[in-house]
Amino acid sequence: QVQLVESGGGLVQAGGSLRLSCAASGSGFSIFAMGWYRQAPGKQRDLVAKMTSGGSRNYADSVKGRFTISRDNAKNTVDLQMNSLKPEDTAVYYCNAASQLGSSVWGRGTQVTVSS
């Protein structure tokens, strides 16, 4: 069974930076895509950024130019560098790993709070 462990959340002032990290361990399926989603109170969980094992990246429009996703396929890790943070980035951030066949696992989430 694949398990994900996230780290790096916290409290930061607007304009600041944070880096989130996620490490996958275990077995169960071949990981194709790894990424980050976020969920603010009362809202649905939305994609922030994801990256395939081939290097293809997708970003939400709201974070383009501010966030950068990177991945180490050999170590099964994915990082999210978040710069120029805004209060509206406040949410619980979840790491996700998915196979090409539809299997998917989630981390437990890490809180990111951006104060104005």
Secondary structure, 3 states (H helix, E strand, C coil): CCEEEEECCEEEECCCCEEEEEEEECCCCCCCEEEEEEECCCCCCEEEEEEECCCCEEECHHHCCCEEEEEECCCCEEEEEECCCCHHHCEEEEEEEECCCCCEEECCCEEEEEEC
